[in-house]
Amino acid sequence: MTSPTVAPSQDLSRREIVSIMSGLMLAQFMGALDQTIVAPAMPTLGRVLGDLENLPWIVTAYLLVSTAVTPLYGKLSDIHGRRPILLIAISIFMIGSVACALSTNMLALVLSRGLQGLGGGGLIALTQAIVGDIIPPKQRPQYQVYIQTTWLVAGLGGPVIGGFFSEYFHWSMIFWINLPLGLAAFLMTDRKLRRLPSHGRPHDLDIAGSVLMIGMSVTLMLALSWGGTRYPWDSPVILALLVSSAVLLAGLILRLRSAKEPLIPISVLSNSVVFNGTVSVCFSMSVLIALIIFLPIYFEIVLGFNSDAAGMALVPLVVGTTIGAGITSRIMGRSDRYKRPGMIGLAIAVLAALLLFLFAPQMNLIILEAVLASLSMGLGAMLPVTTTALQNAVPRHEMGTTMALLNFLRQLGSAFAVAGFGTILISLSGATHGSAHEILLRATAQNTQGLAHGFSWLFLLTALSLALSLVFLGRMEEKELRDAHHPQS
């Protein structure tokens, strides 16, 4: 069936684009903030609700559900259009936030966090797809810095706001804050996106593929979350989850190859730009997330910082990605060789990780912070390159699926990296099991040396992962960026 005609982005003035971007950034900020605001309030939640054992499920439930449904949101937006699916995601997220705020026990809070994740899984991927709808690839890099700034503000402000609310107000405020944010995001995106025609196509949703994708994601994420912490890696529970995930993955592959309209089209999976760009992002961003999670342990145990100083020491690692993305975005708008700044940035990041591997224990704080800033700036430099290249390589009616696939695999990659890094630290610290935070609580002078050695290995693995990211970015075809959208949708 012929798709509806798509109005070109030239019909939108810069003022209209910025107005639409404001609503999208607020929706994305809400999803990003919820990943950072909860962490500082977790001790309070465990104490008030009287359940410390199941406390990690507050994070795990959200991560499990949001990761599993991300590809489904992308496909639904390609079928029914971005605006209605984004509004549904915002609504579900708000309902989940209210349920979280009203929870009176840990089970209710965990289930409510899962409901939140059901909405949150669509916020980030859909905003990226809508940006791809309204801005041609040639002009897109200059707007990428807005997206990175959203993540920066959420990354820096989330822990501060969460700690402030739990300390001076009530813990439920970390969830009630989503109501005004969600309502504003709903009204802004509803009104602004009415300006755009629908790009939906009357195709069928692959229900079987969706079930297989969600099942594979949930079992794998549970194995990665529980392995080495709740259960040993060789325990029957973890092995059963891994086997189940492998079987479901095999079924998903068969379904994608045989379905008339699969959840993820073969044209997307076989696109070399999509493949190489996505793998490059997975290798780089997964280790960045893992470093953000585990470096506070390095600062507190190995370097002897207090918790406030450890948090401040992470600032260069968070801020650098935004700076690197901003620099690359400006360069991409002026040069046809748009891969070059991303590759240079990744090369610098590899060198920075190697310096940490070789000399981190001997570095003073200023040098250490400079190296971390260089690493994150290098990573940030490749983000606009890969995002723009992927959006440039697919037709508009597959952009939602492509962006959802990118975010889905990036989240899975992060889960792999966090599990791997945690396993190394647990084994070298002398612990038989336990979470990273339990390692911190049990830290003594005897296992500090083991942790320092473990972090040396983590820095080496970071360098190797970033080197692989550089290889796949180099393999990605540098197609000319279009100065207008595809004539077909």
C-alpha positions as CSV (number, residue, x, y, z in Angstrom):
1,M,0.0,0.0,0.0
2,T,1.3,3.4,-0.8
3,S,2.3,5.5,2.2
4,P,1.1,9.0,2.8
5,T,3.0,11.8,1.4
6,V,5.5,13.3,3.9
7,A,6.0,17.0,4.2
8,P,9.6,17.8,3.8
9,S,11.5,19.4,6.7
10,Q,11.9,22.6,4.7
11,D,8.2,23.3,5.5
12,L,9.3,23.8,9.1
13,S,11.0,27.0,10.1
14,R,14.0,26.9,12.5
15,R,11.7,28.3,15.2
16,E,9.2,25.6,14.7
17,I,11.9,22.9,14.8
18,V,13.3,24.3,18.1
19,S,9.8,24.4,19.5
20,I,9.3,20.7,18.6
21,M,12.7,19.9,20.0
22,S,11.8,21.5,23.3
23,G,8.9,19.1,23.8
24,L,11.0,16.1,22.7
25,M,13.9,17.0,25.0
26,L,11.5,17.3,28.0
27,A,10.2,13.8,27.2
28,Q,13.7,12.4,26.9
29,F,14.8,14.2,30.0
30,M,12.0,12.6,32.0
31,G,13.2,9.1,30.9
32,A,16.8,9.9,31.5
33,L,16.2,11.5,34.9
34,D,14.4,8.4,36.1
35,Q,17.6,6.3,35.6
36,T,19.6,8.6,37.9
37,I,17.3,10.1,40.5
38,V,16.4,6.8,42.2
39,A,19.9,5.6,43.2
40,P,20.6,8.0,46.1
41,A,17.2,7.3,47.6
42,M,17.6,3.5,47.6
43,P,18.9,3.3,51.2
44,T,16.0,5.3,52.4
45,L,13.5,3.2,50.4
46,G,15.0,0.0,51.8
47,R,14.7,1.3,55.3
48,V,11.3,2.8,55.1
49,L,9.7,-0.1,53.3
50,G,11.5,-2.6,55.5
51,D,13.1,-4.7,52.7
52,L,16.8,-4.4,52.0
53,E,17.1,-7.8,50.3
54,N,15.0,-6.9,47.3
55,L,16.2,-3.4,47.0
56,P,18.1,-3.9,43.8
57,W,14.8,-4.9,42.1
58,I,13.9,-1.2,42.1
59,V,16.5,-0.7,39.4
60,T,16.3,-4.1,37.8
61,A,12.5,-4.1,37.2
62,Y,12.7,-0.8,35.4
63,L,15.7,-1.9,33.3
64,L,14.3,-5.2,32.4
65,V,11.0,-4.0,31.1
66,S,12.3,-0.8,29.4
67,T,14.9,-2.8,27.6
68,A,12.5,-5.5,26.5
69,V,9.9,-3.2,25.0
70,T,12.2,-0.8,23.2
71,P,12.1,-2.6,19.9
72,L,8.4,-2.9,20.1
73,Y,7.9,0.8,20.5
74,G,10.1,1.4,17.4
75,K,8.0,-0.9,15.3
76,L,4.7,0.5,16.6
77,S,5.8,4.0,15.7
78,D,6.7,2.9,12.2
79,I,3.2,1.4,11.8
80,H,1.0,3.9,13.6
81,G,3.1,7.1,13.6
82,R,5.4,8.7,16.2
83,R,3.0,11.1,17.9
84,P,0.3,8.6,19.2
85,I,2.9,6.1,20.3
86,L,5.0,8.7,22.1
87,L,1.9,10.1,23.9
88,I,1.0,6.5,25.0
89,A,4.6,6.0,26.3
90,I,4.4,9.3,28.3
91,S,1.0,8.4,29.7
92,I,2.1,4.9,30.9
93,F,5.2,6.4,32.4
94,M,3.1,8.9,34.4
95,I,0.7,6.3,35.6
96,G,3.7,4.1,36.7
97,S,5.2,7.1,38.5
98,V,1.9,7.7,40.5
99,A,1.8,4.0,41.4
100,C,5.5,4.2,42.6
101,A,4.7,7.2,44.8
102,L,1.7,5.5,46.4
103,S,3.5,2.2,47.0
104,T,3.4,1.0,50.6
105,N,5.7,-2.1,50.3
106,M,8.6,-3.3,48.2
107,L,6.6,-5.6,46.0
108,A,4.2,-2.8,45.0
109,L,7.1,-0.5,44.3
110,V,8.9,-3.1,42.2
111,L,5.8,-3.8,40.1
112,S,5.2,-0.1,39.7
113,R,8.8,0.4,38.6
114,G,8.1,-2.2,35.9
115,L,5.1,-0.3,34.8
116,Q,7.2,2.8,34.7
117,G,9.7,0.9,32.5
118,L,6.9,-0.1,30.2
119,G,6.5,3.6,29.3
120,G,10.1,4.6,29.7
121,G,11.2,2.1,27.0
122,G,9.7,4.3,24.4
123,L,10.7,7.8,25.4
124,I,14.3,7.8,24.3
125,A,14.1,5.8,21.1
126,L,11.0,7.6,19.9
127,T,12.4,11.1,20.5
128,Q,15.5,10.1,18.4
129,A,13.2,8.9,15.6
130,I,11.2,12.1,15.6
131,V,14.3,14.2,15.4
132,G,15.2,12.1,12.3
133,D,11.7,12.8,10.9
134,I,11.9,16.6,11.2
135,I,15.6,17.3,10.4
136,P,17.4,16.2,7.3
137,P,20.7,14.3,8.0
138,K,22.9,17.1,6.7
139,Q,21.4,19.5,9.2
140,R,20.9,17.0,12.1
141,P,24.4,17.2,13.8
142,Q,23.8,20.8,14.9
143,Y,20.8,19.6,16.9
144,Q,22.5,16.6,18.4
145,V,24.1,18.8,21.1
146,Y,20.6,19.5,22.5
147,I,20.0,15.8,23.0
148,Q,23.4,15.4,24.7
149,T,22.7,18.4,26.9
150,T,19.5,16.7,28.1
151,W,21.5,13.6,29.2
152,L,24.1,15.8,30.9
153,V,21.6,17.7,32.9
154,A,19.8,14.4,33.9
155,G,23.1,12.7,34.7
156,L,24.3,15.6,36.9
157,G,21.0,16.7,38.4
158,G,19.4,13.3,39.0
159,P,21.5,12.2,41.9
160,V,21.4,15.7,43.5
161,I,17.6,15.9,43.2
162,G,17.1,12.4,44.4
163,G,19.4,12.9,47.4
164,F,17.7,16.2,48.3
165,F,14.2,14.9,48.1
166,S,14.9,11.8,50.2
167,E,16.9,13.8,52.8
168,Y,14.6,16.8,53.3
169,F,11.2,15.8,51.9
170,H,9.6,12.4,51.3
171,W,11.1,9.7,49.1
172,S,7.9,9.7,47.0
173,M,8.8,13.1,45.7
174,I,11.3,11.4,43.3
175,F,8.3,9.9,41.6
176,W,5.8,12.8,42.0
177,I,8.2,15.1,40.1
178,N,7.4,13.1,37.0
179,L,3.8,14.3,37.0
180,P,4.4,18.0,36.1
181,L,7.3,17.0,33.8
182,G,5.1,14.3,32.1
183,L,2.1,16.6,31.8
184,A,4.2,19.3,30.2
185,A,5.9,16.9,27.9
186,F,2.5,15.4,26.9
187,L,1.0,18.8,26.1
188,M,4.0,20.1,24.3
189,T,4.6,17.1,22.1
190,D,0.8,16.6,21.4
191,R,0.4,20.2,20.2
192,K,3.7,20.5,18.4
193,L,3.6,17.2,16.7
194,R,0.2,17.9,15.2
195,R,2.1,20.1,12.8
196,L,3.7,17.0,11.3
197,P,1.8,14.5,9.1
198,S,1.7,10.9,10.1
199,H,4.3,8.6,8.7
200,G,2.6,5.5,9.7
201,R,2.0,2.5,7.4
202,P,-0.9,0.1,7.6
203,H,1.3,-3.0,8.2
204,D,0.8,-5.9,10.7
205,L,2.6,-6.2,14.0
206,D,4.7,-9.3,14.4
207,I,3.2,-10.6,17.7
208,A,5.2,-13.8,17.7
209,G,8.4,-12.0,17.1
210,S,7.6,-9.4,19.8
211,V,6.9,-12.2,22.4
212,L,10.2,-13.9,21.5
213,M,12.1,-10.7,21.7
214,I,10.7,-9.8,25.1
215,G,11.2,-13.3,26.4
216,M,14.8,-13.4,25.2
217,S,15.5,-9.9,26.7
218,V,14.0,-10.7,30.1
219,T,15.7,-14.0,30.6
220,L,19.1,-12.6,29.5
221,M,18.8,-9.5,31.6
222,L,17.8,-11.6,34.6
223,A,20.8,-13.8,34.1
224,L,23.1,-10.8,33.8
225,S,21.6,-9.1,36.9
226,W,21.6,-12.1,39.1
227,G,24.8,-13.8,38.0
228,G,27.6,-13.5,40.5
229,T,25.4,-11.5,42.9
230,R,22.2,-13.3,43.9
231,Y,23.4,-16.6,42.5
232,P,26.7,-18.0,41.4
233,W,27.3,-18.0,37.6
234,D,27.3,-21.8,37.5
235,S,24.1,-22.2,39.5
236,P,21.1,-24.0,38.0
237,V,19.1,-20.8,38.0
238,I,21.6,-18.8,36.0
239,L,22.3,-21.6,33.6
240,A,18.6,-22.2,33.0
241,L,18.1,-18.5,32.3
242,L,21.0,-18.4,29.8
243,V,19.8,-21.6,28.1
244,S,16.3,-20.2,27.9
245,S,17.6,-16.9,26.4
246,A,19.6,-18.8,23.8
247,V,16.6,-20.9,22.8
248,L,14.4,-17.8,22.5
249,L,17.1,-16.1,20.5
250,A,17.2,-19.0,18.1
251,G,13.5,-18.8,17.8
252,L,13.6,-15.1,17.2
253,I,16.2,-15.5,14.4
254,L,14.0,-18.1,12.7
255,R,11.0,-15.8,13.1
256,L,12.8,-12.8,11.6
257,R,13.9,-14.9,8.6
258,S,10.5,-16.4,8.0
259,A,7.9,-13.8,8.9
260,K,6.2,-11.8,6.2
261,E,6.7,-8.6,8.2
262,P,9.1,-9.3,11.0
263,L,9.5,-7.1,14.1
264,I,12.9,-6.0,12.9
265,P,13.0,-6.0,9.0
266,I,15.8,-7.9,7.3
267,S,16.6,-4.8,5.4
268,V,17.5,-3.1,8.6
269,L,19.6,-6.0,10.0
270,S,21.4,-6.5,6.7
271,N,22.2,-2.8,6.3
272,S,26.0,-2.5,6.7
273,V,25.8,1.0,8.0
274,V,23.2,0.0,10.7
275,F,25.2,-3.1,11.6
276,N,28.6,-1.4,11.9
277,G,27.3,1.7,13.5
278,T,25.2,-0.1,16.1
279,V,28.1,-2.5,17.0
280,S,30.4,0.5,17.4
281,V,28.0,2.2,19.8
282,C,27.5,-1.0,21.8
283,F,31.3,-1.5,22.4
284,S,31.8,2.1,23.4
285,M,28.8,3.1,25.4
286,S,28.6,-0.2,27.3
287,V,32.0,0.4,28.9
288,L,31.1,4.0,29.6
289,I,28.0,3.0,31.6
290,A,30.1,0.3,33.4
291,L,32.8,2.9,34.3
292,I,30.2,5.3,35.6
293,I,28.7,2.6,37.9
294,F,32.0,1.2,39.2
295,L,34.4,4.1,39.3
296,P,32.9,5.4,42.6
297,I,34.1,2.2,44.2
298,Y,37.6,2.9,42.8
299,F,37.5,6.5,44.2
300,E,36.2,5.4,47.6
301,I,38.1,2.2,48.3
302,V,41.3,2.5,46.3
303,L,41.8,6.3,46.5
304,G,40.1,6.8,49.8
305,F,37.6,9.5,48.8
306,N,34.4,10.1,50.7
307,S,31.1,9.6,48.9
308,D,30.6,13.3,48.0
309,A,34.1,13.6,46.6
310,A,33.7,10.3,44.7
311,G,30.5,11.7,43.1
312,M,32.3,15.0,42.1
313,A,35.2,13.0,40.6
314,L,32.8,11.5,38.1
315,V,31.8,14.9,36.7
316,P,34.5,14.9,34.0
317,L,33.4,11.5,32.8
318,V,29.8,12.7,32.4
319,V,30.4,16.2,31.1
320,G,33.1,15.1,28.6
321,T,30.6,13.2,26.4
322,T,28.5,16.3,25.9
323,I,31.5,18.4,25.0
324,G,32.8,15.8,22.6
325,A,29.4,15.5,20.9
326,G,29.1,19.2,20.6
327,I,32.5,19.6,18.9
328,T,31.8,16.8,16.5
329,S,28.3,18.1,15.7
330,R,29.8,21.5,14.6
331,I,32.5,19.8,12.5
332,M,30.0,17.5,10.8
333,G,28.0,20.4,9.6
334,R,31.0,21.8,7.7
335,S,32.7,18.7,6.3
336,D,31.7,15.8,4.1
337,R,34.3,13.6,5.9
338,Y,32.0,13.3,8.9
339,K,33.4,10.0,10.3
340,R,36.9,11.6,10.9
341,P,36.1,13.4,14.2
342,G,34.5,10.3,15.6
343,M,37.4,8.1,14.7
344,I,39.9,10.6,16.1
345,G,37.8,10.8,19.3
346,L,37.7,7.1,19.7
347,A,41.5,6.8,19.1
348,I,42.0,9.4,21.9
349,A,39.6,7.4,24.2
350,V,41.6,4.2,23.6
351,L,44.8,6.0,24.5
352,A,43.2,7.4,27.6
353,A,42.1,3.9,28.7
354,L,45.5,2.5,28.2
355,L,47.0,5.3,30.3
356,L,44.6,4.4,33.1
357,F,45.6,0.7,32.7
358,L,49.3,1.5,32.9
359,F,49.5,4.5,35.3
360,A,46.2,5.0,37.2
361,P,47.6,4.2,40.7
362,Q,50.4,6.7,40.2
363,M,48.3,9.5,38.8
364,N,47.4,12.5,41.0
365,L,43.8,13.6,41.0
366,I,44.2,16.4,38.4
367,I,45.9,14.1,35.9
368,L,43.3,11.3,36.5
369,E,40.4,13.7,36.0
370,A,42.1,15.0,32.7
371,V,42.4,11.4,31.4
372,L,38.8,10.6,32.3
373,A,37.7,13.8,30.6
374,S,39.7,12.9,27.4
375,L,38.2,9.4,27.4
376,S,34.6,10.6,27.7
377,M,35.1,13.4,25.1
378,G,36.4,10.8,22.7
379,L,33.4,8.7,23.3
380,G,31.1,11.7,22.9
381,A,32.7,12.5,19.6
382,M,31.4,9.4,17.9
383,L,27.8,9.6,19.1
384,P,26.5,12.2,16.5
385,V,28.4,10.3,13.8
386,T,26.7,7.0,14.4
387,T,23.3,8.3,15.1
388,T,23.2,10.6,12.1
389,A,24.7,7.9,9.8
390,L,22.1,5.3,10.9
391,Q,19.2,7.7,10.3
392,N,20.7,8.7,7.0
393,A,21.0,5.0,5.9
394,V,17.3,3.9,6.3
395,P,14.0,5.2,4.9
396,R,11.8,7.1,7.2
397,H,9.3,4.3,7.7
398,E,12.1,2.2,9.2
399,M,13.7,4.9,11.4
400,G,11.7,4.1,14.5
401,T,12.7,0.5,14.3
402,T,16.4,1.4,13.6
403,M,16.6,3.8,16.6
404,A,14.9,1.3,18.9
405,L,17.3,-1.4,17.8
406,L,20.2,0.9,18.5
407,N,19.0,1.7,22.0
408,F,18.0,-1.9,22.7
409,L,21.4,-3.4,21.8
410,R,23.1,-0.6,23.6
411,Q,21.2,-1.4,26.8
412,L,22.0,-5.1,26.4
413,G,25.7,-4.3,25.8
414,S,25.7,-2.2,29.0
415,A,24.2,-5.1,31.0
416,F,27.0,-7.4,29.6
417,A,29.7,-4.8,30.5
418,V,28.3,-4.2,34.0
419,A,28.0,-7.9,34.7
420,G,31.5,-8.6,33.4
421,F,33.1,-5.7,35.3
422,G,31.3,-6.8,38.5
423,T,32.4,-10.4,38.2
424,I,36.1,-9.3,37.9
425,L,35.8,-7.0,40.9
426,I,34.0,-9.6,43.0
427,S,36.5,-12.3,42.2
428,L,39.7,-10.2,42.8
429,S,38.3,-8.6,46.0
430,G,38.2,-12.1,47.6
431,A,34.4,-12.1,47.8
432,T,32.5,-15.2,46.6
433,H,29.3,-13.2,45.7
434,G,27.6,-9.9,46.3
435,S,26.8,-6.7,44.5
436,A,29.2,-3.9,43.9
437,H,27.8,-1.9,46.7
438,E,28.2,-4.9,49.1
439,I,31.9,-5.0,48.1
440,L,32.1,-1.3,49.1
441,L,30.5,-2.0,52.5
442,R,32.8,-5.0,53.1
443,A,35.9,-3.2,51.9
444,T,39.0,-3.6,54.1
445,A,42.7,-2.9,53.7
446,Q,43.1,-6.6,52.7
447,N,41.0,-6.5,49.6
448,T,41.8,-3.0,48.6
449,Q,44.9,-4.2,46.7
450,G,42.8,-6.8,45.0
451,L,40.3,-4.2,43.9
452,A,43.1,-2.0,42.6
453,H,44.4,-4.9,40.5
454,G,40.8,-5.6,39.3
455,F,40.4,-2.0,38.1
456,S,43.6,-2.3,36.1
457,W,42.0,-5.2,34.2
458,L,38.8,-3.1,33.8
459,F,40.8,-0.3,32.3
460,L,42.5,-2.7,29.9
461,L,39.1,-4.2,28.9
462,T,37.8,-0.7,28.4
463,A,40.7,0.0,26.0
464,L,40.1,-3.2,24.1
465,S,36.3,-2.5,23.8
466,L,36.9,1.0,22.6
467,A,39.5,-0.3,20.0
468,L,36.8,-2.7,18.7
469,S,34.4,0.3,18.5
470,L,36.9,2.1,16.5
471,V,37.3,-0.8,14.1
472,F,33.6,-1.1,13.4
473,L,33.3,2.7,13.0
474,G,36.0,2.5,10.5
475,R,34.1,-0.3,8.6
476,M,30.9,1.8,8.5
477,E,30.3,3.2,5.0
478,E,30.5,7.0,4.9
479,K,27.4,7.7,2.8
480,E,26.8,11.3,1.7
481,L,24.5,13.0,4.2
482,R,21.3,14.1,2.5
483,D,20.3,17.7,2.6
484,A,16.6,16.6,2.4
485,H,14.6,13.7,3.5
486,H,13.9,10.6,1.4
487,P,11.2,11.4,-1.0
488,Q,9.4,8.2,0.1
489,S,8.4,7.5,3.7
